[in-house]
Amino acid sequence: IHHLTIEGPSKLVESPSDLQRRERQLKITGVPHEGQSREDFARGVLERFLPRAFRKAVSVETIESYLSIATRHWEEGHSYGEGMHLLFRNILISPRFLYRCLDPEGMDEFGLATRLSYFLTQGPPDETLIDLAQRGRLSATRPSEADPSKKEYWVLRRETERLLPTDHTDPMIQSFVGQWLDTDSLHGIMPDPKFNFDEESIDVAKYETEAFFTEMLKKNLPMTDFIDPDFTFSSIDFVMSNYGFTPPQAQGKKLGSAVRRNLRRIDLQRGGRYGGLLGQSAILTATANGVDTQPVIRGVWVLENILGLPPPEPPENVPALTPDTQGTTTPREMLAAHTKAAACAVCHQSIDPVGFVLENYDPVGRWRTEWPGTASTIDASVMLHDGTKIKNAIEFKAWLVDNIDLFSVCLAEKLMTYATGRVPNYSEKREIEEIVRQNRENGNGFRDLVLALIESETFR
């Protein structure tokens, strides 16, 4: 190297990320007025920011206590920016920012606004909710038109209907469905290549479940449609390849590849193999391991997420399958040998029936009649916990429709746990059961159930 010249920069230039950071800062703090002291400016920032951060009105004493953090830092010789940085750090580690509904005296209007907003939007309350909370209007009541002796939380209902999600991409749908039905685990599952079930298939399966849940909520469809509906959301290609039937929209028609891959509402016949939560590929994939089905895992999942009857914890030091399974060939025979031990039988009496009844669905939700690697016909017949004998998943769905309150209470408790951040206690479970009963008598709509849960004493 004979010569080297270095040029510039002659001045510092902000990068795109620097500019975005500055825009965010100005949005939060604003710009000081001419001649305004840094203490007065910081006080104004706190008056605007603290109520948003804490999601409720704050006292003058609270504002001054936070302001003193910055002023003491400045007095110690630190810069203006360092003082403001320390001030915001303290706000963002405060329990009042990190946690909701900490008031020891119970839920106030601001707490109710916060709970409602985070439940339905995954975000803090907007200006409308904050204004209603400040005026004490969110809990306003009037006599019910149906029963004047009962109170109707008409403002809370109006705001609930305003905030209810309407699209499968809305945060509440993505978050709640992903947690309840385990669809958020799908992209961590890699089905065996023999199933020809790739990432695009997983995306379609996940969309199917999320769009189905959204439609149930938007259209106030009956709770029984969660189990045995007359529609699904998918693509014609996916329905034909994965579920093995031609939907009415494609029968006798020549369709281009773009039309066949388009995501849409597709009609189904009730009482069939597919449709509803227990016939959806996303759920059947999430409850398998990508290689083969696992009746115990599916059984536990159904008990916990569909029936609301979680099994007891397994005894300590019990292996997945005991050595006494030699000579067995099918999953049913292996589990029968495993459950001969009394310690195992207690749990498996409730788990195995609802696991085996889904064995006709393979690891990606396709219908099969033989266990893989054997010439044995799948025997999905079981006796349920109430003594009912059923032959297959179709009859299990019919039994669930006849006993829909089991599912409705389970889903209602999942929603309440998601909304409040804790499992309902005994008395709250009794209230939820009564809400489910009344909702069934009044049409059994899913949207109506969500509205009733939000108006409940447990939620409020």
N, C-alpha and C positions, 0 to 999 in steps of 0.2 A: 504494500500500500504506500504510494508516493505522496498522496495528498488526501485530506479529509476535510469537508466543510459541513458544519451543522447549522441549519437555519430554523429559527422560530422554536416554539411559538412566541410571537412578539407580545401576545397577551393570552390570558387563560380564557378558554372557550368552554361553556357548559355542554356536556354531553346530553343526548336525549333523556337518559335516566336522571341526570341532574335537573333538567328542565321539568320533568314530571314530578320529581321530589319537591321542587320549589313551588309548583302549582298546587300540590297537595298541602304544603305548608301554608301558603297564602289563603287557601280555602278554609283552613282551620283557624288561622290567627288573624287574617286580614292585614291591613297596612296601617301603621300608626299615623295619627294626625300630626300636622306640623306643630312642633313645640310640645308635643305630648311626652310626659315622662315615661320611662320604661315601666315604672310601677303601675301607673294608670293604664298603660297599654296592656300589661299582663293581667291586670284586674278585669279589664273588658273581655280579654280572651277567655278567662276563667268563667265569667258570667255567661258566656255563650257556650263554652265547650263542656263544662262540668255537668249541666243538666242532660246533655246528649250522652256523655260518657256514663253517667250514673243512671240515666233513663228515668229521672224524676227531678222535681224541684230541689234546689240546694239552698242552704241558709247562708246568710252573710258571713257567719262565723266560719263555715266550711271554706268559703272562698278565700277569706283572709288567712286561714291556716295554711292553705296551699300556696298562697302568694308569698308567705313568709319563707317557704322553702327556697324560692328563687332569690328573694332579697338577701337572705343570709349568705347565699352562695356568691352573690355580687359583692357583698361587703367583705368577703374573704379574698377578693381580688380576681375572681373568675369573670370571664367575658359575659356579655349579654346572651349570646347563643348558648353558652354552657349552662347558664342559669335556667333558660327556658327548656333546655334539653332535660335537665334534672327534674324540673317541674313536671313535664309530661311523663317522664319515666315513673314518677311517684303516682300519678293518676292511673297509669296503665297497669300498675301492680296492686292497686287498691282492690280489696274484696268487693267493693261496691261496683267496680267495673267488671271484675272477673266472674262474679256470681250474681244470680238473680234471686229476688224475693228473700232478702236477708232480714227483713223487718221482724223483730221478735214479737211484735204485736199482731202479726198476721198480714194478709194480703191487702194492700191499699189499691187505690185506683191506678197508680203508676205500675205497681206490680202486676195487676191484671192486664194492663196494656202491654207490658213487656212479655208476659207469658203468652198472650194471644199472638203477638207479632212473631216471636221466635218459633212458636208452634207452626204457624201457617206460612211464614216467609223466610225463616232462618236468619232473620235480621232484626235490628232494634226497631221500636215503634216509630212510625212516621209522624209527621206534624199533626195529622188529623187525630191520631190516637193520643198523642201528648196533650193536645188542646182539650180533648174530651176528659182526660184524666185530671188536668188542671182545674177544670170546671166541675169535677165530680159527677160527670154525666154518663160515664161508661157503664156504671151499674144501675142506671135509671130503670125503673120498672113501671108497669101498668097492669091492670087486671087482664087476664087472658080472655080472649074472645070465646074460646072453647069452654073454659071453666073460670068464671069471674072470681071464684074463691082462691085461685092460684095466680102467682105473679108471673109476668112475662118480661124477660130481660131484652126489651126490644132494641135498645141501642147496641148492646153487645151482639145480638143476632145480626143486626144490620152491618156492623163492622166485620163480623165473621164472614158474612156472605160477600163483602167487598174484598176480603183478603184471601178467600179460599182459592187454592191453585186451580188453574184451568188448562195447563199444558203438561205433558209428560216430562218436559225439561225443567219445570219449576223446582226450586231447591227442596221444598217439602216432599214432593213426590220422589225425587231422586234419593233423598236421605232416608225417609221412613221406609219406603219399599225396599231399599237396599239393605237396611238393617233387619227389618221384619222377615223378608223372604230370602235373604242372603244373596240377592242378585249382585251386590257389590263384590262378591267373591268370584264372579264368573270369569273375569279376565286373568285370574290366577290359576284357572283349571285348563289343562291342555289335553283335550280328548284324544284318544288313540287315533292315529291316521286312518285306521280302517273304517271309522265312522264318517269320514269326510265332513267333519264339522269344524270349520275354520273360524278365524276371528270375525269374519263377516257374519257367519251364522250366530256366533255369540252375541254380536251387536243386535241382530234381528230378534233373537230370543229375549234379550234384555228389554228391548223396545216393546215387545209384545206384552210383557208383564206390566211395565210402567204405563203404557197407553191404556191397557185394560183397567188398571186401578183408577186412572184419571177419568175414564168414561163412566165408571161406576159412581164416582163422586160427582161429576158434572151433571149427569142425567138422573141422579137420585134413584138408581136402579135397585131392585130388591136385593137383600143380603143373599138370597138363594142363588143369584146370578154369579156370585163369587165362586160357587161350586159347579153349577150346571147352567151356563149361559147359552144364548143363541148367537154369539158373535165372538170374534177375537180380533186382534190387530196384528197383522203380519204382512208378508209378501206372498203372492201366489206361488212363486218358486219355492219358498221355504215351506209352505203348507204342503205342497205336493211332494217335495223331497223328504221332509222330516216327519210329516204326519201321514203321508201316504194316501191322500184323497184329493180330488179336484174340487175346489170351491165353486159354488154356483156362478160366481162372476167369470169363471173361465170355461165352464162346460160348453162344448160345441163351438168354441171360438178359437181363432188363431191370433195369438197375442205376441207382440214384439218383446224382446228381452228386457227393454226398459220398463215396459208396462208390467211384466211379470215380476220384476224386482222392486216395483214401487210399493212402499209401505202404505197400508190402507186398512179400513175396517172390512172384515170378511165374515160372511154369514156362516153359521154352524147349525147343525141339528142338535137339539137338546137330547140328553140321554145317551150320548156317544162316548167314545174313548177319549176324545180330545175336547179341549175347552175347559175353562175354569182353572183355578190355581193348581189343582192336582193333575191336570193334563197338559200343563205348559212346559215347554222344553227348558226354559230358564230355571225353573224350580227343580225339575227332575235332574238337570245337569248339576245344579248347585248341591244336591243331596247325594251325588255319586262322586266317584274319584277320577272320572275320565277314562277308566279302563273297564270297570265292571260296577254293578250295583252293590250296595251294602244295605241289606234289609234293616239291620239294627240302626244305622245312621238315619235312614229314611223314617223308620218308625219313631225314633226319638224326636226327629224334626216335626213330624205330623202331630205328635202328642203335645209338643211345646207351642207350635205356631198355628195349628188349625183347630185342635180340640181343647187347648188350654188345660191339659191334664198331664203336666210334666212328670216323668217317672222319678222315683227316688234315686239318690246317688248310688252308683254301683258299690258293692262291698270292696273293702281293701284287699289287695293281693289276689284278685281274680283276673286271670289272663283273658285276652280277647277271645280265644277259643281253647278249650281244655284239650289235653292230649288224647282224650277218649273219643276222637272223631275218626279214627281209622276205619276204612271200609265205607265211608260215606262218599257220595258223589255230587250231590246237589247242595246248594246253600241251605235248603230246608232241612235236609238230613243232618248237616253239620251242626246247625243250631239246635236241632232236636237232641243230638248227643250232648251238646254243650249244656243244655238247660236241664239235664237230668239231675245235676247238683242242686240241692235245695236253695243254696245261696244265690245261684244264678236264676232259678225259676221265678222267684218273686218279681224281679224286674221284667223278665222276658215275657211273662204272661200278658203284660200290657203293651210292651214294645213290639213284639214279633208280629202280631196280627196286622197292625197298620203298616208294618214294613213289608210283609209278604204280599199284601193285597196290591201293592204297586209294582210287583216284580215283573209284570208284563211290559213295563216301560224299561228300555235299556238305558245306558248311562247318558244319552243325550235326548231321551224322551220318545224314542221310536217304539212302536208296539212290536213285541216279539212273542213267540209261542213256546220256544224251547230255551232251556238254560244253555249258555254258550259252552262249547266243548263237550256236550253230552247229547244224547238222543232223548233226553227226558223232557217230557212236556211240563211246562211250568204249572204248578198247582198253586193258585193264588187264593184258594178258599180258606176262610178263617172264621173264627167265632170272636165277635167283638166283646168288649168288657161288659155289655149289658145282656149278653147271651144271644144276640142276633147272629145268625149264620149267613154269610155272604160268599159269593163265588169269585168275585173279581173287582177291579177298580170301578167298573161301571155301577155295580150294585152298592159299592161303598159310597160313591157320590150320591146315589139315590137315598141311602141311609142318612147321609149328612144333611141333605135337603130336608128330610123329615125331622131331623134333630138340629135345625139350623141355629137354635139359641146357643148351643155349645160353641159353635164357630163365632157367632156374633159377640158373645161375652169375651171370648179369647181376643178377638180383634179390638174390641172396645178397651180392654185392659192394656193391650199393646199401645193403642193410641194415647191413653191416659198416662202411661209410663213415659212415653216419648214427650208428651206435652209438659209434664211436671218434673221430669228428671228423677222419679222414684217410683217404686212399685206400690200400688194402692194397698192400704191396710184393710183389715177385715171389714170394718163398717163401710169403707169406700167401695169395696167389692160388692157389698150388698146394694149400694146405691146404683152401681153400674148394672147389676143384674136386673134391677127394677126398670132402669132406663131401657135396657134391651127388650124387656117384656112389653113395656108400653109402646115402644117403637114398632114391634112386631104387630101389635094390635092396630096400629095406625098406618099400616102399609109396608113397614119393614124397609124403608128406603135408607140407603147408606148415607146420603147427604144429611137426611133428617137425624140419623144416629150421631153423626159428627156434631151437628148443631146442638143436639140435646146434651152431649157430653160437655161441650164448652159452657153451656148454661148450668151445669151441675154444681152442687156445693163443693164437690171434690176439686173441680177445676178452678172455681172462684175463691 
